[in-house]
Amino acid sequence: MKRSSPANVSAPRIRILAGSQIALGPGKADLLRAIDETGSISAAAREMGMSYRRAWLLVHTMNECFRSPLVEAVKGGVEGGGARLTETGREVLSHYQDIVRLAADHFAAYLRPQPAARKRSVSRA
């Protein structure tokens, strides 16, 4: 019997650990999707509102945690260089998304509804 999940229950936040490192989690999965869409770590970082250095460090951690890199550099040419997901990167991202959906389907009926997230207002002095 499939249970419907209430609209205000957020998806579980799944993290894949490799030793003490977070090999993959929600933010890193979002970064992989953004790199796949933009073809660039810097463009993905801008889209996500993070620094290039932060994005690069997250990619480096992911690449170090897995047997094969998830993201590889693309050599420059007429259009310049960039980055792309490797075949392993696409497979890992797909499996991760499957796990998140599976966990959400199975645990939604048991998780307490979460209040809507409040948007922070940024005051500038």
N, C-alpha and C positions, 0 to 999 in steps of 0.2 A: 504494500500500500504506500503510495507516494504521498507525502505530507506537503501541504503548501506552506511556504515560509511567509511569515508576516512581513509587510513592506518595511517596517521600521527595525528589523533585525539585520544588522550589518553582517557581511560575510566574515567568517573567521579569518584571522590574520595568521597565515601559515608561514613558517620559516624553516628552511632546510639548512641544517648545520653541518659543517665539515670540521670536526674537532670543535674548537671554540669560536670559529669564524662563522658568520652568517653567509652561507654560500648563495642563498637566494631567498628573498622575501618580497613583500608587496612593492616596496620602493624600487628594488633592483629589477623586478619584473616590469614595472612601469618604464624604467630606464631602457631595458632591452626592447620593449615595444616602440619607444620613442626613437631609438637608434635605428630600428628596422624601418620605421616610417620616414625618417629624415636622412638616413645614410651618413650621419655625422654625430660624433659624441658632443661636439660643441653646440650644434643645433638642438640636439636632444636635451642638453643641459639648459639651454635658454628656454625651450618649450616647457620645461619642468620647473623653472625658476631656481636653478641651482648653479653654482659655479662650475666652470669647466674642470677645475682641479678636483672638486668633489665627485663629479661624474666619472672622471678618469680613474680616481681611486676606487670607486665602486666597481668599475669594469675590471680593474687590475685584481681586486679581491676575487671577483667571480672567476676570472681566468685562472687564478692560482688555485682555487678550490676544486675545480673540475679537472678531469684527466686531459681533456682537450679544451682549448679556449672557446669561449662562447661568442666573443667579439674579436674581429680581426681588422687590421688597418688595410685600407685600400690605397694603393700608390697613386700619387698625383698624376695628372695628365692635363688635358685641355680644360676639364672642369675642376681640377684640383683633386686632392685626396679626400679621404673620408673614412668611414668605418661601416662594417656590415656584420650581421649575425652569421656565424658559421652554421653548418648543418647541425652540429651538436647544439649550438645556441638555440636554433629554432625548435629542435626536439625537446630540449630541457624546458624552454618556455612553454611549449604546448603541454608537456606533462605536468608542469607546475599549475597551469591554468585548469587542467583536468582535476588535479588534487584539490584545488580551492573550491571548484564547483561541487565536487563530491562531498567535501567536508561541509559546505554550506547546505547541501541537500539533506545530509544526514543529521546535522546538529541544529538546524534552524528551529526545529520544534522544541528544543531543549534550552536554547539560549534566551536570556531575558531581552526584551525589546530595549533598544538603546535610544536615549533622547537625541533629537536632531542636533548635529554639531553646530555650535555657535561660531559665527564668523568673527574673527578678531578684527577690531578696528585698530589701525596703526595711526598713532598720533605722532606728529612730527613737531619737534620744538624748534 
